[in-house]
Amino acid sequence: GFLHYVVTDCEFNSSKLNDIEYTESYYYNKLEIIRFSSSVGKFVGYTEVGIKDAERLNNGPEVIARRAQKESYCLSNVGIDVESALTKS
């Protein structure tokens, strides 16, 4: 069989938006094919297929939607995580 999965991640040192990095990585059979990183601001391909997909995605509305994820997905969740950690320490 084949395995395809996506890993979405928010890495942060503080709850400030400029300290947060949003990444979305696409894997196929344990091999990372393509990744969006908010610090790069676009999709990057790591395989022949991933490079073609990255070019297509970077020229479409998908790249704009992913750029907005840093604020809409990460910022609200980071705030919750920081507040939770501070109240338990």
PyMOL commands that set and color helices and strands:
alter all, ss='L'
color gray80, all
select helices_A, chain A and resi 17-19+48-58+61-88
alter helices_A, ss='H'
color red, helices_A
select strands_A, chain A and resi 4-12+20-28+31-37+42-45
alter strands_A, ss='S'
color yellow, strands_A
deselect
rebuild
show_as cartoon
